[in-house]
Amino acid sequence: MTHLLACTDWQGSAERSLSFCQECRAAVDDDQEFAQFKCKRWMRGIVENKPPEWIDSFVNTTRVAAPWILDRIATVCENDTIGKPKLATTSDGKYTMSPTTAAYMVYMAMIDWLFGPLKEMRIAEIGAGYGGLCRLIMALCQPKSYVLYDLPDVLALQAKYLDALGCHNIEYRSEVGEEGSFDLIISTSAFTELTRPTMDVFGERIFAHCGSGFIAGCATRQAGDDVPTEPHEIEEWFAAILGPNRLHWGRDNSAFTTAFQAGEPNWVSHTGAFYWRPLSRVEK
């Protein structure tokens, strides 16, 4: 039996989620709205919301952890050619981009550092905003396949955005069925915003069959919800799905924190990054 994703699968106000979906649909249906959707209040409140003063730390972190990404900065910045985002420039004047694109660049650096080359991987992402991280991975890493899970209207915006940037080998799913396995599951600032029953659906049908995963950005618990948000709660939830001692926190991995604290001392703890890798793989 499939689970159809709906606004009520996200914590908090269903009205807020519905409003976001309606705005996404408007940007899909109206090319003028699409041309400037990233500077709209509704998008800046949900996705395009990273402060400009963080851009130096984002670039510095990427330089330490995955410098090859900066060698292809022109490809990274193509993300900003659609949607009219607000841009920021590093203090040395060398890089200008949307701070949210810079944040996606750091997430990609983390993923590259943890899992190595993504080429030929089968990747899935839960809650993908307008598709910014997906576009970077598709353009720079050439995975075998990429699946996005999100609400139907949000998927429609992702499809329009990614298609406009030449990313075509992507599958868009608003239903969670008996999905089979992926090589890597990704979610940034989205998974722990789901309700507990919806998290359980993803856990049982996808995470349990996925050898590697990267989750960043832990939500704050909403009143009345039993979503795991504290570290020990997240560890218990994942232990039930993956087995004991599979989950690793970025801040507890000395090599990981050495790599990423170069850009911003609180970056790793700020994102709440955690991950798991195949049992056969030795931890860095």
SVG drawing of the C-alpha trace seen along z (x, -y; Angstrom):
<svg xmlns="http://www.w3.org/2000/svg" viewBox="-5 -42 47 48">
<polyline fill="none" stroke="black" stroke-width="0.4" points="0.0,0.0 1.4,-3.4 1.5,-6.5 0.6,-9.7 2.4,-12.6 0.2,-15.5 0.5,-18.8 -0.5,-17.0 2.7,-14.9 4.7,-17.9 4.8,-19.2 3.1,-22.4 0.5,-24.3 -1.1,-22.5 -2.3,-25.9 1.3,-27.1 2.3,-24.0 -0.7,-24.4 0.1,-28.1 3.7,-27.1 2.3,-24.5 -0.1,-27.1 2.8,-29.5 4.9,-26.7 2.0,-25.9 1.7,-29.6 5.4,-29.8 4.9,-26.7 1.9,-28.1 3.2,-31.7 6.5,-32.2 6.8,-35.7 6.4,-34.3 8.9,-31.6 11.5,-34.1 11.7,-35.6 10.4,-32.9 13.5,-32.8 13.2,-36.5 9.5,-36.0 8.7,-36.1 7.2,-32.7 10.4,-31.1 12.8,-33.2 10.9,-32.0 11.3,-28.3 14.3,-27.7 16.1,-30.7 16.8,-31.9 20.6,-31.6 22.1,-34.9 24.6,-36.6 27.2,-36.9 27.6,-33.1 28.9,-33.0 32.6,-33.2 32.3,-30.2 30.5,-28.2 33.3,-28.9 36.1,-28.3 34.5,-25.0 34.2,-23.8 37.8,-24.9 39.1,-22.6 36.7,-19.6 36.2,-19.4 38.3,-22.0 37.5,-20.4 34.0,-21.9 35.4,-25.4 37.3,-24.5 33.9,-24.2 32.3,-27.3 30.8,-28.5 28.7,-25.3 27.7,-25.8 26.6,-29.4 24.4,-28.3 21.9,-27.5 21.4,-31.2 20.6,-31.9 16.9,-31.1 14.6,-32.6 16.4,-35.9 17.8,-35.0 19.5,-37.6 23.3,-37.3 26.2,-37.8 29.9,-38.2 32.7,-36.8 34.9,-39.3 37.8,-38.8 35.5,-39.6 36.2,-36.3 32.9,-34.5 29.3,-35.8 26.3,-33.6 23.2,-33.0 24.0,-32.1 21.5,-29.2 23.5,-27.9 26.6,-28.2 24.9,-26.1 24.0,-23.5 27.7,-23.5 28.7,-22.8 26.2,-19.9 27.6,-18.5 31.1,-18.9 30.0,-16.9 28.4,-14.2 31.5,-13.9 33.8,-13.7 31.7,-11.0 30.8,-8.8 33.3,-9.5 32.5,-9.7 28.7,-9.7 29.0,-8.7 26.7,-5.7 25.0,-5.9 21.2,-5.5 20.3,-8.5 17.1,-9.6 16.3,-13.0 13.5,-13.6 12.1,-17.2 14.3,-19.0 13.2,-22.6 13.3,-23.8 15.9,-21.2 19.1,-23.2 21.2,-20.4 19.9,-17.8 21.0,-20.1 24.5,-20.4 24.9,-16.7 23.5,-15.9 25.7,-18.5 28.9,-17.7 28.7,-14.0 26.6,-12.3 24.8,-9.7 23.1,-6.8 19.7,-7.9 18.1,-10.5 14.6,-10.3 12.9,-13.3 10.2,-12.7 8.0,-15.7 4.5,-17.2 3.0,-17.2 3.1,-21.0 6.6,-21.3 7.7,-18.5 6.2,-20.4 8.4,-23.5 11.4,-21.2 10.8,-19.7 10.4,-23.1 13.6,-24.4 15.7,-21.4 14.5,-20.9 15.3,-24.5 18.9,-23.8 19.2,-20.7 18.7,-18.1 16.4,-15.5 17.3,-12.0 15.2,-12.6 12.2,-10.8 9.6,-12.7 7.6,-10.8 4.8,-12.1 4.0,-8.5 6.0,-6.2 5.4,-2.5 7.6,0.6 10.5,-1.3 13.4,1.2 16.9,0.0 19.0,-3.1 22.8,-3.6 22.3,-6.9 19.4,-8.7 19.7,-12.5 17.6,-15.0 18.6,-18.5 16.4,-20.5 13.4,-18.4 13.3,-14.8 12.9,-15.7 10.1,-18.2 7.9,-15.3 5.3,-13.8 6.3,-10.7 4.0,-8.4 5.5,-9.7 9.0,-9.3 8.1,-5.7 6.9,-5.1 10.2,-6.3 12.2,-4.4 10.5,-1.1 10.2,-1.3 13.4,-3.2 15.9,-3.7 15.9,-0.1 17.0,0.9 19.5,-1.9 23.2,-1.3 24.1,-5.0 22.4,-8.1 23.0,-11.7 20.6,-13.8 21.2,-17.4 19.2,-20.1 17.2,-18.8 13.8,-20.4 12.4,-21.7 9.6,-19.6 6.2,-21.0 3.7,-20.9 1.9,-17.6 4.3,-15.8 6.4,-12.7 9.0,-13.3 12.5,-12.4 14.5,-15.6 16.9,-15.2 20.1,-13.2 19.2,-10.2 15.7,-10.1 17.1,-10.2 19.7,-7.4 16.9,-5.2 14.7,-5.7 17.5,-4.9 18.7,-1.9 15.2,-0.4 15.4,-0.9 19.1,-0.2 20.3,1.8 22.5,0.7 25.6,-1.5 25.0,-2.4 24.3,-6.1 27.2,-8.5 27.0,-12.2 29.3,-14.5 30.3,-16.4 31.5,-13.1 33.8,-12.2 37.1,-14.0 38.2,-13.9 34.8,-15.2 34.9,-18.1 38.5,-19.0 37.5,-19.2 34.4,-21.3 35.2,-23.5 37.8,-25.2 35.0,-27.3 32.8,-27.8 33.4,-26.5 29.7,-25.9 28.8,-24.7 28.7,-20.9 26.6,-21.3 24.4,-23.9 23.4,-21.6 22.9,-18.6 24.5,-16.4 24.3,-12.6 24.9,-9.8 25.3,-6.0 27.4,-4.0 27.6,-0.3 28.7,2.0 31.7,3.1 33.1,-0.4 35.6,-1.5 34.8,-4.9 37.2,-7.8"/>
</svg>
